[in-house]
């Protein structure tokens, strides 16, 4: 599940790469609502896809909590 942190590589596609007040949910391609829907679907698939889906959803949850704390 630690490998699901690789999803943060999509931050390299944004300009600027880091902005302190930016919420990554629905800003980066792998943090979009469509991607999150795909991660939800992944939890219903067989192993190892369901474990990857759970890890990605937990990652999105922590990013969402970060967004709530910033605003």
Order of alpha helices (4+ residues) and beta strands (2+ residues): alpha-alpha
